[in-house]
Amino acid sequence: MGDKPVWEQIGASFVQHYYQLFDSDRSQLGCIYIDTSCLTWEGQPFQGKGTIMEKLTSLPFTKIAHSITAQDHQPTPDSCILSMVVGQLKADDDPIMGFHQSFILKNINDSWVCTNDMFRLAIHNFG
């Protein structure tokens, strides 16, 4: 990892940490959001750490496992990091589904937090 740009190292570390927490105990994800964070989950907007955590902890499954297929990270002009993740997830006994998730990470008081988070299942409805 030493020869990768710092934003890729930070982004990859964040992605690993995020999905480990999500898969083991998503109630612990509150540490990565702040009061001004925004989440769009399947088109539904949520703003603020408390509202985001209400959404994430109320998702209707008890067990989930994410598998990351690809991730890309870019620095932004305002010293943030834009991360895009593509992968698959398996929730409870549901079939495996593809997903896409994007994050904007910001360094606040020497800690990287998620200011923006967008999630979509890779389901195509052409009807």
Accessible surface in RSA format (square Angstrom, percent):
REM  Atomic radii and reference values for relative SASA: ProtOr
REM  Chains: A
REM  Algorithm: Lee & Richards
REM  Probe-radius: 1.40
REM  Slices: 20
REM RES _ NUM      All-atoms   Total-Side   Main-Chain    Non-polar    All polar
REM                ABS   REL    ABS   REL    ABS   REL    ABS   REL    ABS   REL
RES MET A   1   123.62  64.0  78.59  52.0  45.03 107.2  48.18  41.0  75.44  99.9
RES GLY A   2    74.48  91.8   0.00   N/A  74.48  91.8  41.38 113.6  33.09  74.1
RES ASP A   3   140.55  98.5 101.27 100.8  39.28  92.9  50.94 119.9  89.61  89.4
RES LYS A   4    99.25  48.4  91.69  56.3   7.56  18.0  46.50  41.9  52.75  56.2
RES PRO A   5    53.52  39.0  40.88  37.3  12.64  46.0  53.16  43.9   0.36   2.2
RES VAL A   6    95.90  63.1  90.72  82.1   5.18  12.5  90.73  78.8   5.16  14.0
RES TRP A   7    80.87  32.5  80.64  39.0   0.23   0.5  77.48  41.3   3.38   5.5
RES GLU A   8    55.93  32.1  55.50  42.0   0.43   1.0   3.77   7.3  52.16  42.6
RES GLN A   9    49.46  27.7  49.11  35.9   0.35   0.8   7.61  16.2  41.85  31.7
RES ILE A  10    39.00  22.2  35.78  26.7   3.22   7.8  38.42  27.7   0.58   1.6
RES GLY A  11     0.00   0.0   0.00   N/A   0.00   0.0   0.00   0.0   0.00   0.0
RES ALA A  12    23.08  21.2  19.67  30.3   3.41   7.8  19.98  28.1   3.09   8.2
RES SER A  13    56.33  47.6  49.47  66.0   6.86  15.8  33.51  71.4  22.82  32.0
RES PHE A  14    15.55   7.8   8.93   5.5   6.62  17.2  14.92   9.0   0.63   1.8
RES VAL A  15     1.49   1.0   1.48   1.3   0.01   0.0   1.48   1.3   0.01   0.0
RES GLN A  16   115.32  64.5 105.84  77.4   9.48  22.6  35.34  75.2  79.98  60.7
RES HIS A  17    81.82  44.7  80.28  55.8   1.54   3.9  56.22  57.9  25.61  29.8
RES TYR A  18     0.29   0.1   0.29   0.2   0.00   0.0   0.29   0.2   0.00   0.0
RES TYR A  19    10.96   5.1  10.48   6.0   0.48   1.3  10.93   8.2   0.03   0.0
RES GLN A  20   108.44  60.6 100.07  73.1   8.37  19.9  42.30  90.0  66.14  50.2
RES LEU A  21    30.85  17.2  30.76  22.0   0.09   0.2  30.85  21.7   0.00   0.0
RES PHE A  22     4.54   2.3   2.70   1.7   1.84   4.8   2.70   1.6   1.84   5.3
RES ASP A  23    49.52  34.7  28.29  28.2  21.23  50.2  16.08  37.8  33.44  33.4
RES SER A  24    92.33  78.0  53.41  71.3  38.92  89.6  50.59 107.7  41.74  58.5
RES ASP A  25    63.83  44.7  57.39  57.1   6.44  15.2  26.38  62.1  37.45  37.3
RES ARG A  26    31.66  13.3  28.53  14.5   3.13   7.5   6.19   8.5  25.47  15.4
RES SER A  27    60.00  50.7  42.67  56.9  17.33  39.9  33.67  71.7  26.33  36.9
RES GLN A  28    96.81  54.1  90.26  66.0   6.55  15.6  20.71  44.1  76.11  57.7
RES LEU A  29     0.00   0.0   0.00   0.0   0.00   0.0   0.00   0.0   0.00   0.0
RES GLY A  30    11.26  13.9   0.00   N/A  11.26  13.9  11.01  30.2   0.25   0.6
RES CYS A  31    86.51  65.4  55.57  62.0  30.94  72.7  46.00 116.5  40.51  43.7
RES ILE A  32     7.69   4.4   7.35   5.5   0.34   0.8   7.69   5.5   0.00   0.0
RES TYR A  33     3.30   1.5   0.25   0.1   3.05   7.9   0.25   0.2   3.05   3.8
RES ILE A  34    43.54  24.8  40.97  30.5   2.58   6.2  43.54  31.4   0.00   0.0
RES ASP A  35   115.15  80.7  99.63  99.2  15.52  36.7  33.63  79.2  81.52  81.3
RES THR A  36    96.66  68.7  86.52  87.7  10.14  24.2  74.49 100.1  22.17  33.5
RES SER A  37     0.25   0.2   0.25   0.3   0.00   0.0   0.25   0.5   0.00   0.0
RES CYS A  38    44.51  33.7  43.81  48.9   0.70   1.6  16.38  41.5  28.13  30.3
RES LEU A  39     1.41   0.8   0.01   0.0   1.41   3.5   0.42   0.3   0.99   2.7
RES THR A  40    45.55  32.4  45.21  45.8   0.34   0.8  23.35  31.4  22.20  33.6
RES TRP A  41    24.49   9.8  24.49  11.9   0.00   0.0  14.39   7.7  10.10  16.4
RES GLU A  42    65.75  37.8  49.03  37.1  16.73  39.8  25.64  49.6  40.12  32.8
RES GLY A  43    38.27  47.2   0.00   N/A  38.27  47.2  13.91  38.2  24.36  54.6
RES GLN A  44    95.11  53.2  94.27  68.9   0.84   2.0  29.81  63.5  65.30  49.5
RES PRO A  45   110.85  80.8  94.72  86.3  16.14  58.7  94.86  78.3  16.00  99.4
RES PHE A  46    36.75  18.4  30.86  19.1   5.89  15.3  35.02  21.2   1.73   5.0
RES GLN A  47   118.11  66.0 101.73  74.4  16.38  39.0  30.99  66.0  87.12  66.1
RES GLY A  48    12.00  14.8   0.00   N/A  12.00  14.8  12.00  32.9   0.00   0.0
RES LYS A  49    77.97  38.0  77.31  47.4   0.66   1.6  33.33  30.0  44.64  47.5
RES GLY A  50    48.42  59.7   0.00   N/A  48.42  59.7  39.33 107.9   9.09  20.4
RES THR A  51    60.77  43.2  57.95  58.7   2.83   6.7  29.75  40.0  31.03  46.9
RES ILE A  52     0.00   0.0   0.00   0.0   0.00   0.0   0.00   0.0   0.00   0.0
RES MET A  53    26.98  14.0  26.22  17.4   0.76   1.8  26.98  22.9   0.00   0.0
RES GLU A  54   124.53  71.5 117.01  88.5   7.51  17.9  45.89  88.8  78.64  64.2
RES LYS A  55    42.10  20.5  37.90  23.3   4.20  10.0   9.80   8.8  32.30  34.4
RES LEU A  56     0.00   0.0   0.00   0.0   0.00   0.0   0.00   0.0   0.00   0.0
RES THR A  57    64.86  46.1  41.63  42.2  23.23  55.4  27.75  37.3  37.11  56.1
RES SER A  58    78.52  66.4  49.94  66.6  28.58  65.8  46.32  98.6  32.21  45.1
RES LEU A  59    13.78   7.7   6.81   4.9   6.97  17.5   7.51   5.3   6.27  16.9
RES PRO A  60   127.37  92.8  91.00  83.0  36.38 132.2 105.22  86.9  22.16 137.7
RES PHE A  61    32.87  16.4  22.63  14.0  10.23  26.6  25.29  15.3   7.58  21.7
RES THR A  62   131.77  93.7  99.28 100.6  32.49  77.4  84.96 114.1  46.80  70.8
RES LYS A  63   140.70  68.6 137.17  84.2   3.53   8.4  87.90  79.1  52.80  56.2
RES ILE A  64    12.12   6.9   5.32   4.0   6.81  16.4   5.98   4.3   6.14  16.7
RES ALA A  65    59.02  54.3  56.08  86.5   2.94   6.7  56.10  79.0   2.92   7.7
RES HIS A  66    27.28  14.9   3.24   2.3  24.03  61.5   0.74   0.8  26.54  30.9
RES SER A  67    68.68  58.0  62.58  83.5   6.09  14.0  34.09  72.6  34.59  48.5
RES ILE A  68    59.89  34.1  29.94  22.3  29.95  72.2  29.94  21.6  29.95  81.3
RES THR A  69   102.70  73.0  68.70  69.6  34.00  81.0  62.42  83.8  40.28  60.9
RES ALA A  70    48.86  44.9  40.70  62.8   8.15  18.5  48.75  68.7   0.10   0.3
RES GLN A  71    66.10  37.0  45.42  33.2  20.68  49.2  16.16  34.4  49.94  37.9
RES ASP A  72    81.21  56.9  76.47  76.1   4.74  11.2  27.38  64.4  53.83  53.7
RES HIS A  73    17.13   9.4   6.15   4.3  10.98  28.1   6.40   6.6  10.73  12.5
RES GLN A  74   107.09  59.9 106.94  78.2   0.15   0.4  23.98  51.0  83.11  63.0
RES PRO A  75    69.09  50.4  53.05  48.4  16.04  58.3  53.09  43.8  16.00  99.5
RES THR A  76    31.04  22.1  21.23  21.5   9.80  23.4  23.35  31.4   7.68  11.6
RES PRO A  77   148.95 108.6 105.22  95.9  43.73 159.0 118.89  98.2  30.05 186.8
RES ASP A  78    96.73  67.8  79.28  78.9  17.45  41.3  47.65 112.2  49.08  48.9
RES SER A  79    91.95  77.7  71.96  96.0  20.00  46.1  45.56  97.0  46.40  65.0
RES CYS A  80     8.15   6.2   6.34   7.1   1.81   4.2   0.70   1.8   7.45   8.0
RES ILE A  81     4.75   2.7   4.75   3.5   0.00   0.0   4.75   3.4   0.00   0.0
RES LEU A  82    66.14  36.8  65.03  46.5   1.11   2.8  65.03  45.7   1.11   3.0
RES SER A  83     0.00   0.0   0.00   0.0   0.00   0.0   0.00   0.0   0.00   0.0
RES MET A  84    85.72  44.4  85.13  56.3   0.59   1.4  47.00  40.0  38.72  51.3
RES VAL A  85     0.00   0.0   0.00   0.0   0.00   0.0   0.00   0.0   0.00   0.0
RES VAL A  86    44.58  29.3  44.58  40.4   0.00   0.0  44.58  38.7   0.00   0.0
RES GLY A  87     2.80   3.5   0.00   N/A   2.80   3.5   0.51   1.4   2.30   5.1
RES GLN A  88    91.12  51.0  90.75  66.3   0.37   0.9  12.31  26.2  78.81  59.8
RES LEU A  89     9.75   5.4   7.91   5.7   1.84   4.6   9.75   6.8   0.00   0.0
RES LYS A  90    81.95  40.0  79.24  48.6   2.71   6.5  69.99  63.0  11.96  12.7
RES ALA A  91     4.86   4.5   4.86   7.5   0.00   0.0   4.86   6.8   0.00   0.0
RES ASP A  92    43.48  30.5  37.82  37.6   5.66  13.4  23.65  55.7  19.83  19.8
RES ASP A  93   138.84  97.3 113.16 112.6  25.68  60.7  37.35  87.9 101.49 101.2
RES ASP A  94    67.20  47.1  65.84  65.5   1.36   3.2   5.81  13.7  61.38  61.2
RES PRO A  95   104.45  76.1  93.36  85.1  11.09  40.3 104.22  86.0   0.23   1.4
RES ILE A  96   105.20  59.9  80.13  59.7  25.07  60.4  80.13  57.7  25.07  68.0
RES MET A  97    48.96  25.4  43.39  28.7   5.57  13.3  35.50  30.2  13.47  17.8
RES GLY A  98    24.30  30.0   0.00   N/A  24.30  30.0  13.38  36.7  10.93  24.5
RES PHE A  99     0.58   0.3   0.00   0.0   0.58   1.5   0.00   0.0   0.58   1.7
RES HIS A 100    79.73  43.6  78.78  54.8   0.94   2.4  49.42  50.9  30.31  35.3
RES GLN A 101     3.33   1.9   2.05   1.5   1.27   3.0   1.21   2.6   2.12   1.6
RES SER A 102    25.85  21.8  24.87  33.2   0.98   2.3   3.84   8.2  22.02  30.8
RES PHE A 103     1.08   0.5   0.00   0.0   1.08   2.8   1.07   0.6   0.01   0.0
RES ILE A 104    53.87  30.7  53.86  40.1   0.02   0.0  53.86  38.8   0.02   0.0
RES LEU A 105     0.00   0.0   0.00   0.0   0.00   0.0   0.00   0.0   0.00   0.0
RES LYS A 106    79.94  39.0  79.94  49.0   0.00   0.0  45.14  40.6  34.80  37.1
RES ASN A 107    66.96  46.2  45.87  44.3  21.09  50.8  16.23  39.1  50.73  49.0
RES ILE A 108    58.39  33.2  52.39  39.0   6.00  14.5  55.49  40.0   2.91   7.9
RES ASN A 109   143.00  98.6 107.22 103.6  35.78  86.1  38.76  93.3 104.24 100.8
RES ASP A 110   141.19  98.9 109.47 109.0  31.72  75.0  29.24  68.8 111.95 111.7
RES SER A 111    58.97  49.8  54.05  72.1   4.92  11.3  30.87  65.7  28.10  39.4
RES TRP A 112    73.47  29.5  56.08  27.1  17.39  40.8  47.76  25.5  25.71  41.7
RES VAL A 113    12.37   8.1  12.37  11.2   0.00   0.0  12.37  10.7   0.00   0.0
RES CYS A 114     0.14   0.1   0.14   0.2   0.00   0.0   0.00   0.0   0.14   0.1
RES THR A 115    21.23  15.1  19.98  20.3   1.26   3.0  16.87  22.7   4.37   6.6
RES ASN A 116    52.62  36.3  52.59  50.8   0.03   0.1   5.65  13.6  46.98  45.4
RES ASP A 117     1.58   1.1   0.01   0.0   1.57   3.7   0.19   0.4   1.39   1.4
RES MET A 118   105.11  54.4 103.58  68.6   1.53   3.6  67.47  57.4  37.64  49.9
RES PHE A 119     6.92   3.5   5.67   3.5   1.25   3.3   5.67   3.4   1.25   3.6
RES ARG A 120   128.33  53.9 127.96  65.2   0.37   0.9  44.98  61.5  83.35  50.5
RES LEU A 121    42.08  23.4  32.72  23.4   9.36  23.5  32.72  23.0   9.36  25.2
RES ALA A 122    34.93  32.1  15.22  23.5  19.70  44.8  18.30  25.8  16.63  44.0
RES ILE A 123   107.16  61.0  82.01  61.1  25.15  60.6  85.19  61.3  21.97  59.6
RES HIS A 124   132.49  72.4 104.27  72.5  28.21  72.2  71.88  74.1  60.60  70.5
RES ASN A 125   140.55  96.9 110.39 106.7  30.17  72.6  25.94  62.4 114.61 110.8
RES PHE A 126   186.41  93.3 147.91  91.6  38.50 100.2 154.18  93.5  32.23  92.2
RES GLY A 127   118.67 146.3   0.00   N/A 118.67 146.3  66.09 181.4  52.57 117.7
END  Absolute sums over single chains surface
CHAIN  1 A     7480.3       6008.2       1472.1       4084.3       3395.9
END  Absolute sums over all chains
TOTAL          7480.3       6008.2       1472.1       4084.3       3395.9
